[in-house]
């Protein structure tokens, strides 16, 4: 009940502030939706109001993310890409995703699939929920424990960066999934998408991971047997020509 009251208070305040510029209820909802989707670029004034209201409302935004996996023999590989823009420009993304939208998503798994396609062009199927991360600071650093094989053990370290620097607390629901279709493309969210072993990710990019992706990767390794049972033999989509496998 308290959550509903907080939501009602927030929506009432935002809609009231937007009433002059957006005279109908539909127009107001679409304005807020565009703000969230485009990071405030569509209406900076209304965005500033949202940033003030949301932290004090007690509300937490939900996001759906996914680590796409495949098996090469006994080796687990994950699909990764580089962030071309801020936040985390130049860092490695392991679990692309984004905020759940009440207009488009029935579940956080729907969110993960929709966001993955928007950011990479690939159609995926989330098959297992690995972890729930946030809403405070992200754990974006992976540090090997074993010198022989990071997949045998690594620790994650909390970054100094806040989970949502723009003021919107968010809880990430991280899935493991497989590719079922689509065509790979570069976008404003991700580029240079390629397969990489968990070993390679931790050793080479452990200190340059985005968001809470170190914790997400640890959850993947921790549940690797279950992930194997649910994903092995399911991925029939041949993307070898367009998604190169990085040497391990």
Backbone bond lengths (Angstrom), bond angles and torsions (degrees), N, CA, C in turn:
res aa  C-N    CA-C-N  psi(-1)  N-CA   C-N-CA  omega(-1)  CA-C   N-CA-C  phi
1 X - - - 1.462 - - 1.531 110.68 -
2 X 1.351 116.70 -41.24 1.460 119.78 179.88 1.522 110.91 -62.74
3 X 1.357 116.39 -38.56 1.458 120.02 178.40 1.522 110.66 -63.13
4 X 1.333 116.40 -40.57 1.458 119.97 179.70 1.523 111.11 -64.72
5 X 1.326 116.17 -40.45 1.460 120.14 178.90 1.525 110.91 -65.12
6 X 1.332 115.81 -40.99 1.463 119.82 178.92 1.521 110.60 -63.98
7 X 1.337 116.02 -42.62 1.459 120.44 179.07 1.522 110.74 -63.03
8 X 1.342 115.99 -44.19 1.461 120.27 179.85 1.529 110.50 -61.54
9 X 1.323 116.47 -42.28 1.461 120.99 179.78 1.522 110.96 -62.71
10 X 1.333 116.27 -44.27 1.457 120.86 -179.29 1.520 111.44 -64.37
11 X 1.343 115.77 -49.91 1.461 120.18 -177.74 1.525 110.72 -62.35
12 X 1.334 116.79 -41.68 1.464 120.94 179.57 1.526 110.88 -60.63
13 X 1.324 116.48 -43.96 1.465 120.60 -179.65 1.520 111.64 -65.12
14 X 1.320 116.22 -45.34 1.463 119.97 -178.38 1.519 110.76 -67.48
15 X 1.324 116.73 -44.71 1.456 120.11 -179.17 1.525 111.08 -64.55
16 X 1.339 116.33 -37.31 1.456 119.39 178.20 1.515 111.83 -63.68
17 X 1.322 115.93 -42.06 1.459 120.43 179.83 1.522 111.71 -67.52
18 X 1.320 116.66 -27.79 1.461 120.81 -176.68 1.520 113.12 -93.71
19 X 1.335 117.78 -1.70 1.461 120.62 -170.33 1.523 113.41 -62.18
20 X 1.334 117.64 -36.18 1.459 119.55 -178.05 1.528 111.62 -68.91
21 X 1.319 115.79 -43.12 1.465 119.67 -177.90 1.524 112.22 -80.39
22 X 1.340 116.46 -31.12 1.463 121.68 -178.41 1.530 108.03 -124.12
23 X 1.333 118.27 90.69 1.470 121.79 -168.73 1.521 115.57 -70.26
24 X 1.338 119.43 -23.59 1.461 120.48 -179.24 1.520 110.60 -105.22
25 X 1.335 116.11 156.95 1.461 120.40 -179.74 1.520 111.25 -62.20
26 X 1.337 115.87 -40.38 1.466 119.78 179.07 1.524 110.85 -61.05
27 X 1.323 116.24 -43.53 1.464 120.24 -179.89 1.522 111.30 -63.58
28 X 1.331 116.73 -36.31 1.469 120.18 -179.92 1.521 111.30 -68.11
29 X 1.339 115.95 -45.01 1.458 119.34 178.67 1.531 110.67 -61.67
30 X 1.334 116.32 -42.14 1.457 119.61 179.83 1.527 110.87 -64.95
31 X 1.336 116.53 -34.51 1.465 120.03 178.25 1.519 111.17 -64.59
32 X 1.330 116.16 -45.13 1.465 120.27 179.10 1.522 110.32 -65.81
33 X 1.326 116.68 -40.44 1.466 120.70 178.49 1.529 110.76 -60.25
34 X 1.328 116.64 -45.05 1.462 120.79 179.52 1.523 111.29 -64.33
35 X 1.328 116.49 -36.26 1.462 120.36 177.87 1.516 111.53 -59.90
36 X 1.324 115.47 -49.25 1.460 120.91 -178.03 1.517 110.72 -64.85
37 X 1.335 116.41 -42.68 1.464 120.42 -176.49 1.523 111.82 -68.43
38 X 1.333 117.54 -35.20 1.463 120.83 -173.56 1.525 113.40 -110.83
39 X 1.326 116.46 16.43 1.454 120.08 172.55 1.512 115.51 63.75
40 X 1.337 117.12 32.80 1.451 120.62 174.12 1.511 115.57 88.68
41 X 1.335 117.68 -1.55 1.462 119.66 -176.22 1.526 112.56 -69.43
42 X 1.327 118.03 -24.50 1.463 120.24 -176.12 1.519 113.08 -77.26
43 X 1.332 117.98 -26.45 1.467 121.39 -179.72 1.528 108.70 -158.14
44 X 1.327 117.62 86.21 1.473 120.97 -175.95 1.526 113.85 -57.26
45 X 1.332 117.84 -35.68 1.467 120.10 -178.55 1.528 111.33 -65.65
46 X 1.321 116.47 -46.68 1.458 120.48 179.15 1.529 110.64 -67.41
47 X 1.319 116.39 -33.39 1.466 121.27 177.79 1.525 111.21 -62.50
48 X 1.331 116.15 -41.83 1.462 119.70 178.63 1.529 110.74 -63.20
49 X 1.329 116.52 -37.06 1.460 120.30 177.79 1.526 110.70 -65.32
50 X 1.315 116.81 -43.60 1.464 120.95 178.53 1.526 110.89 -60.00
51 X 1.320 117.08 -41.46 1.460 120.94 -178.28 1.523 111.75 -64.35
52 X 1.328 116.15 -30.26 1.460 120.10 177.15 1.521 110.80 -76.33
53 X 1.330 116.79 -40.79 1.459 121.16 -173.10 1.521 113.65 -77.64
54 X 1.329 117.29 -41.15 1.465 120.03 -172.19 1.524 113.21 -63.27
55 X 1.352 120.86 -48.94 1.469 118.90 -179.02 1.518 113.52 -58.75
56 X 1.324 118.18 -31.92 1.453 120.81 -179.03 1.511 114.43 -88.51
57 X 1.322 117.17 -1.56 1.464 120.59 -175.01 1.522 112.98 -88.11
58 X 1.336 117.38 -16.82 1.458 120.10 -175.00 1.513 113.17 83.50
59 X 1.323 117.88 2.43 1.458 121.48 -178.86 1.524 110.90 -85.74
60 X 1.322 116.02 147.70 1.455 122.49 175.84 1.521 107.83 -128.09
61 X 1.328 116.49 130.16 1.461 121.13 179.29 1.528 110.12 -79.57
62 X 1.326 116.39 147.48 1.465 122.02 177.40 1.520 109.50 -104.92
63 X 1.322 115.84 142.19 1.459 120.08 174.14 1.520 109.47 -128.43
64 X 1.320 115.58 155.97 1.455 122.20 176.25 1.516 109.48 -119.93
65 X 1.338 117.88 124.82 1.458 123.66 -177.73 1.528 108.97 -127.42
66 X 1.335 116.25 162.43 1.469 118.39 179.95 1.526 111.45 -148.87
67 X 1.332 115.57 134.55 1.460 122.63 168.79 1.524 106.74 -96.28
68 X 1.322 116.61 116.39 1.462 120.59 179.06 1.525 108.67 -87.41
69 X 1.326 116.65 131.25 1.461 121.46 -172.78 1.524 111.68 -124.84
70 X 1.321 114.57 161.83 1.463 121.89 168.53 1.524 107.38 -154.23
71 X 1.312 115.16 164.13 1.460 121.05 179.87 1.520 109.53 -114.60
72 X 1.323 116.80 130.07 1.456 123.09 172.55 1.517 105.99 -117.27
73 X 1.325 116.19 98.73 1.453 120.07 -169.60 1.517 108.93 64.92
74 X 1.323 116.64 -123.57 1.460 121.38 177.62 1.526 112.59 -95.74
75 X 1.325 116.25 0.89 1.466 119.81 -175.59 1.526 111.31 -91.73
76 X 1.322 115.21 129.65 1.457 121.47 175.33 1.526 109.03 -87.74
77 X 1.329 116.04 125.80 1.456 121.25 177.08 1.522 109.97 -117.93
78 X 1.331 115.19 150.90 1.463 121.01 179.60 1.524 108.74 -123.56
79 X 1.320 115.34 150.55 1.459 121.23 179.13 1.527 108.33 -89.40
80 X 1.317 116.42 122.19 1.465 120.90 -175.24 1.526 109.56 -126.29
81 X 1.319 115.25 164.00 1.455 120.34 177.25 1.515 110.39 -155.34
82 X 1.308 115.71 170.42 1.463 121.27 -177.97 1.522 110.55 -101.76
83 X 1.323 116.26 139.34 1.466 121.38 175.93 1.533 108.70 -80.01
84 X 1.346 119.11 116.73 1.462 120.27 -177.69 1.527 114.03 -83.25
85 X 1.328 117.31 -14.54 1.466 121.14 -175.64 1.524 110.67 -134.73
86 X 1.325 115.54 167.00 1.461 120.61 174.63 1.526 109.98 -71.85
87 X 1.341 117.78 149.90 1.469 125.86 -0.59 1.522 112.29 -76.74
88 X 1.321 116.52 158.67 1.463 124.02 176.60 1.536 112.37 67.91
89 X 1.306 117.80 35.16 1.459 120.87 178.96 1.525 110.61 -58.46
90 X 1.345 115.97 130.41 1.452 121.53 178.86 1.511 115.39 84.48
91 X 1.328 117.09 -6.00 1.462 121.12 179.34 1.530 110.18 -87.79
92 X 1.344 115.64 163.99 1.459 121.27 -177.00 1.527 110.63 -91.06
93 X 1.321 115.27 128.45 1.462 121.64 177.56 1.527 109.55 -99.39
94 X 1.324 115.92 124.63 1.466 121.83 -179.74 1.524 111.32 -102.54
95 X 1.330 116.49 -31.03 1.467 120.87 -175.15 1.526 110.50 -134.06
96 X 1.344 117.82 78.11 1.464 119.84 178.50 1.528 111.36 -57.79
97 X 1.318 115.75 151.66 1.460 119.43 179.50 1.507 110.91 178.16
98 X 1.320 116.34 -167.93 1.457 120.58 -179.12 1.511 111.28 -177.74
99 X 1.312 115.43 -176.53 1.455 121.17 -175.11 1.521 112.99 -69.60
100 X 1.318 115.00 143.82 1.459 121.32 173.68 1.527 109.56 -70.83
101 X 1.329 116.18 135.71 1.453 121.88 179.44 1.523 109.57 -115.73
102 X 1.313 115.72 126.37 1.463 120.72 -176.62 1.521 111.88 -63.62
103 X 1.331 117.59 -19.72 1.457 120.47 -178.52 1.532 111.63 -82.02
104 X 1.311 117.12 -27.28 1.464 120.67 -169.77 1.525 115.04 -115.47
105 X 1.329 118.22 -24.14 1.461 120.71 -168.07 1.521 112.25 -118.49
106 X 1.326 115.65 132.89 1.466 120.20 173.02 1.519 111.12 -88.87
107 X 1.323 117.03 -31.18 1.461 122.54 -178.02 1.527 109.40 -139.28
108 X 1.336 116.58 168.75 1.463 119.82 176.26 1.527 110.76 -69.26
109 X 1.329 117.67 -24.29 1.470 120.16 174.20 1.525 110.06 -66.88
110 X 1.341 116.87 -38.73 1.465 120.56 174.58 1.524 110.21 -60.42
111 X 1.328 115.58 -41.88 1.463 120.53 178.15 1.519 110.69 -59.36
112 X 1.328 116.42 -47.32 1.463 120.96 -178.28 1.524 111.27 -59.26
113 X 1.334 116.88 -43.99 1.461 121.04 -179.23 1.528 111.08 -66.63
114 X 1.328 116.61 -44.14 1.469 120.58 -179.28 1.525 111.10 -63.87
115 X 1.322 116.26 -47.27 1.455 120.05 -178.14 1.532 111.81 -65.36
116 X 1.332 116.46 -38.34 1.463 119.51 -179.68 1.523 110.45 -62.57
117 X 1.333 116.11 -42.39 1.462 119.34 179.15 1.525 111.24 -66.71
118 X 1.332 117.16 -40.05 1.460 120.49 178.54 1.525 111.44 -62.55
119 X 1.330 116.99 -37.57 1.461 120.77 -173.17 1.521 113.96 -89.03
120 X 1.338 117.89 -21.00 1.469 120.15 -176.59 1.521 114.31 -129.65
121 X 1.331 118.33 -16.92 1.455 121.35 -174.38 1.515 113.96 86.31
122 X 1.321 117.99 -4.50 1.459 122.07 -176.62 1.526 111.49 -94.39
123 X 1.318 115.63 139.29 1.464 121.57 175.03 1.524 107.22 -91.79
124 X 1.323 116.72 125.38 1.460 120.46 -176.74 1.523 110.98 -124.92
125 X 1.323 114.06 165.35 1.463 120.97 175.53 1.527 108.36 -126.42
126 X 1.342 118.42 107.48 1.466 119.75 173.51 1.530 109.34 -67.54
127 X 1.334 117.08 132.62 1.466 119.29 -175.79 1.524 113.62 -118.01
128 X 1.335 118.30 -16.66 1.461 119.78 179.56 1.527 109.59 -154.82
129 X 1.337 116.72 138.76 1.465 121.80 174.76 1.522 108.28 -84.09
130 X 1.326 116.15 119.36 1.461 121.46 -176.05 1.522 113.53 -89.71
131 X 1.332 116.42 -43.28 1.458 119.03 -169.71 1.522 110.22 -162.23
132 X 1.319 115.51 160.20 1.463 122.93 172.65 1.525 106.71 -123.39
133 X 1.337 117.46 121.58 1.463 122.57 -172.74 1.525 111.00 -119.56
134 X 1.328 116.50 153.64 1.458 121.72 177.75 1.516 110.45 96.39
135 X 1.343 118.24 -171.78 1.472 126.89 4.08 1.528 114.24 -95.54
136 X 1.331 118.25 11.20 1.465 119.13 -178.87 1.528 110.18 -86.06
137 X 1.319 117.65 -128.95 1.458 120.01 -178.93 1.525 110.99 -77.76
138 X 1.330 114.75 147.31 1.457 120.09 176.47 1.534 110.72 -79.83
139 X 1.326 115.26 156.93 1.469 122.39 171.31 1.530 106.38 -108.05
140 X 1.319 116.48 97.66 1.465 120.18 -170.92 1.523 113.59 -112.08
141 X 1.333 117.61 4.93 1.465 120.48 -179.23 1.523 109.86 -115.17
142 X 1.331 115.82 128.69 1.464 121.97 176.98 1.528 108.65 -112.04
143 X 1.322 116.53 123.36 1.464 121.60 -177.43 1.522 109.56 -119.59
144 X 1.348 117.55 119.81 1.467 119.98 -178.10 1.523 112.41 -60.87
145 X 1.319 115.32 141.53 1.463 121.79 171.45 1.520 109.07 -96.82
146 X 1.339 115.05 -42.41 1.456 121.38 179.09 1.524 109.92 -92.69
147 X 1.324 116.73 131.09 1.458 119.96 176.64 1.524 111.78 -76.96
148 X 1.316 115.91 -18.98 1.456 119.86 -177.40 1.520 111.91 -81.86
149 X 1.321 117.02 -46.01 1.458 120.40 -175.79 1.523 109.49 -153.29
150 X 1.343 118.64 108.21 1.459 120.59 179.41 1.520 113.61 -57.59
151 X 1.343 116.11 -24.48 1.458 117.98 178.39 1.524 110.76 -66.59
152 X 1.333 116.75 -20.15 1.463 120.63 176.92 1.524 111.80 -78.14
153 X 1.306 117.13 -13.81 1.455 119.25 178.18 1.512 113.17 165.96
154 X 1.323 116.52 127.99 1.456 120.88 171.66 1.523 107.91 -151.28
155 X 1.310 115.03 155.42 1.457 119.92 179.21 1.523 109.62 -107.10
156 X 1.326 115.43 155.93 1.454 119.46 178.47 1.521 109.11 -112.43
157 X 1.314 115.44 146.14 1.458 122.09 -175.06 1.523 109.48 -123.25
158 X 1.315 115.37 137.15 1.462 120.46 -179.66 1.521 110.65 -72.75
159 X 1.318 115.78 134.20 1.453 120.94 177.35 1.525 110.41 -83.64
160 X 1.313 115.49 161.96 1.462 120.02 176.03 1.525 111.92 -79.28
161 X 1.333 116.05 -13.78 1.461 119.12 -178.42 1.525 110.27 -74.23
162 X 1.343 117.60 134.68 1.472 119.66 176.96 1.514 110.69 -68.37
163 X 1.328 116.50 154.28 1.457 121.10 -178.51 1.521 111.44 -58.15
164 X 1.329 116.82 -42.98 1.451 120.56 178.59 1.522 109.39 -133.96
165 X 1.323 118.42 93.23 1.454 120.96 -176.83 1.521 113.64 -63.49
166 X 1.348 118.49 -18.92 1.459 119.94 -179.80 1.522 112.17 -87.00
167 X 1.340 117.83 4.93 1.453 119.72 173.24 1.505 115.94 99.44
168 X 1.327 119.11 3.30 1.451 121.70 -178.82 1.527 110.10 -106.14
169 X 1.334 118.98 102.24 1.466 120.50 177.52 1.517 110.33 -62.06
170 X 1.325 117.05 139.70 1.461 121.00 -173.90 1.521 110.73 -141.62
171 X 1.328 116.23 140.14 1.458 122.79 174.62 1.525 107.85 -111.18
172 X 1.330 116.27 121.63 1.461 121.69 -177.39 1.525 110.62 -93.32
173 X 1.326 116.39 128.88 1.466 123.06 175.93 1.528 107.03 -103.34
174 X 1.325 116.08 106.79 1.460 121.96 -170.67 1.528 110.65 -98.54
175 X 1.331 116.05 125.71 1.462 122.89 -179.90 1.525 110.49 -111.55
176 X 1.326 115.75 164.54 1.459 122.58 163.81 1.519 106.32 -109.88
177 X 1.338 116.29 142.03 1.456 118.79 -176.96 1.513 112.18 -153.73
178 X 1.319 115.09 -176.55 1.461 122.40 -177.48 1.522 109.90 -131.00
179 X 1.327 116.48 159.99 1.459 122.18 174.60 1.525 109.00 -81.52
180 X 1.329 116.71 135.30 1.465 120.42 176.33 1.526 111.80 -124.51
181 X 1.331 118.13 -4.54 1.459 119.64 -179.94 1.513 111.74 172.81
182 X 1.339 115.13 -165.55 1.451 120.52 177.64 1.508 113.57 91.77
183 X 1.330 115.56 -178.55 1.459 122.82 178.91 1.523 108.43 -137.17
184 X 1.304 116.37 127.35 1.460 121.61 -175.60 1.523 111.62 -64.50
185 X 1.342 116.37 138.23 1.461 121.62 176.60 1.523 109.47 -148.96
186 X 1.329 115.76 156.63 1.458 121.44 171.89 1.518 109.19 -86.23
187 X 1.321 116.82 141.08 1.460 121.65 179.24 1.524 109.50 -134.50
188 X 1.321 115.87 -179.54 1.463 120.60 177.46 1.518 111.83 -68.68
189 X 1.350 117.18 -15.69 1.460 122.03 -178.35 1.522 113.01 -96.43
190 X 1.346 117.11 -30.99 1.466 119.09 -175.50 1.522 110.65 -155.86
191 X 1.335 115.23 144.44 1.458 121.60 176.78 1.529 108.65 -144.60
192 X 1.345 115.37 173.72 1.471 121.67 177.34 1.524 111.47 52.42
193 X 1.328 116.62 45.06 1.465 121.32 -178.66 1.523 110.15 -72.30
194 X 1.346 116.41 135.28 1.459 120.37 -176.88 1.524 109.95 -160.19
195 X 1.328 115.31 161.07 1.461 120.98 175.51 1.527 109.81 -80.30
196 X 1.325 115.76 144.67 1.459 120.25 178.33 1.529 109.02 -152.43
197 X 1.311 116.54 141.22 1.459 119.81 176.87 1.525 110.18 -69.69
198 X 1.329 116.33 153.78 1.461 120.69 176.49 1.530 109.77 -58.99
199 X 1.327 116.36 -40.12 1.463 121.68 177.52 1.524 110.98 -53.86
200 X 1.322 115.72 -48.49 1.468 121.54 -177.52 1.535 111.26 -66.21
201 X 1.314 116.21 -41.74 1.466 120.24 179.73 1.525 110.51 -57.92
202 X 1.342 115.95 -49.22 1.465 120.16 -175.90 1.523 111.21 -68.91
203 X 1.329 117.53 -44.73 1.464 120.29 -175.91 1.534 112.14 -68.49
204 X 1.324 116.54 -42.56 1.466 119.49 -172.03 1.528 113.49 -94.20
205 X 1.342 116.21 -32.38 1.466 119.13 -172.94 1.527 112.91 -123.08
206 X 1.322 117.16 15.55 1.456 120.51 -174.73 1.513 114.92 -57.07
207 X 1.339 116.84 -28.96 1.461 120.34 -179.93 1.524 112.17 -101.39
208 X 1.327 116.42 8.53 1.467 119.93 -179.84 1.533 110.78 -132.46
209 X 1.322 115.41 44.92 1.458 120.98 175.86 1.526 109.67 -98.90
210 X 1.325 116.84 152.88 1.460 121.33 -177.21 1.523 112.09 -91.52
211 X 1.324 115.64 160.50 1.457 124.04 170.72 1.540 111.90 45.27
212 X 1.341 117.30 -128.38 1.468 121.40 179.25 1.530 110.65 -104.86
213 X 1.324 116.93 30.95 1.456 119.91 -170.12 1.521 113.57 -73.02
214 X 1.325 118.55 -20.59 1.467 119.74 173.22 1.524 109.68 -66.68
215 X 1.330 116.53 -45.27 1.464 120.57 177.39 1.525 110.90 -64.44
216 X 1.329 116.57 -37.45 1.465 120.64 178.62 1.523 110.79 -63.91
217 X 1.329 116.09 -41.27 1.463 120.78 179.39 1.520 110.70 -65.85
218 X 1.334 116.84 -38.91 1.461 120.76 177.77 1.528 110.37 -63.85
219 X 1.327 116.79 -39.99 1.464 120.56 177.37 1.523 110.73 -64.03
220 X 1.328 116.45 -36.70 1.463 120.48 177.86 1.523 110.64 -63.56
221 X 1.329 117.03 -47.73 1.466 121.06 -179.86 1.525 110.79 -65.15
222 X 1.337 116.36 -38.37 1.463 119.81 179.13 1.515 112.92 -63.92
223 X 1.324 116.56 -31.72 1.466 120.43 -179.85 1.507 112.87 -106.08
224 X 1.341 116.26 27.10 1.460 119.90 -170.28 1.529 113.00 -61.80
225 X 1.334 117.98 -35.32 1.458 119.80 -179.62 1.526 110.89 -65.15
226 X 1.323 115.84 -43.38 1.463 120.01 178.36 1.524 111.05 -67.12
227 X 1.316 116.38 -39.52 1.459 120.50 176.95 1.521 110.20 -61.80
228 X 1.333 116.44 -41.39 1.463 120.43 178.63 1.527 110.68 -60.32
229 X 1.319 116.22 -45.41 1.460 120.50 -178.70 1.526 112.05 -61.38
230 X 1.331 116.12 -35.80 1.461 120.08 -174.02 1.523 113.85 -89.83
231 X 1.336 117.82 -19.03 1.466 119.22 -174.26 1.522 114.33 -115.47
232 X 1.309 118.15 -24.73 1.461 119.51 -174.34 1.522 110.51 -64.42
233 X 1.320 115.91 126.92 1.456 120.37 178.81 1.514 114.43 85.50
234 X 1.346 117.55 -3.51 1.461 119.75 -178.78 1.521 112.43 -90.38
235 X 1.329 117.92 -30.79 1.459 121.06 -174.74 1.527 110.10 -83.68
236 X 1.322 117.07 102.35 1.458 122.53 -178.91 1.526 112.24 -103.79
237 X 1.319 116.38 -2.89 1.459 120.18 -174.17 1.524 109.75 -77.66
238 X 1.330 117.02 121.03 1.456 120.75 -175.66 1.523 109.71 -92.37
239 X 1.323 116.63 107.64 1.458 120.78 179.72 1.527 111.26 -121.07
240 X 1.312 115.69 23.76 1.462 119.12 -177.44 1.528 111.62 -59.15
241 X 1.343 117.32 -32.70 1.459 120.45 -176.02 1.521 111.96 -71.22
242 X 1.326 116.88 -26.61 1.462 119.74 -174.43 1.522 113.67 -112.87
243 X 1.320 117.81 -17.50 1.460 120.39 178.33 1.526 108.36 -119.51
244 X 1.333 117.83 96.02 1.463 119.47 -177.86 1.519 111.70 -68.67
245 X 1.316 115.32 147.86 1.458 121.19 175.74 1.514 108.18 -91.92
246 X 1.316 116.21 120.35 1.463 119.43 178.59 1.521 109.54 -71.23
247 X 1.331 116.43 137.19 1.459 121.41 -178.77 1.516 110.55 -61.35
248 X 1.325 115.99 139.70 1.463 120.48 -179.70 1.520 110.00 -112.87
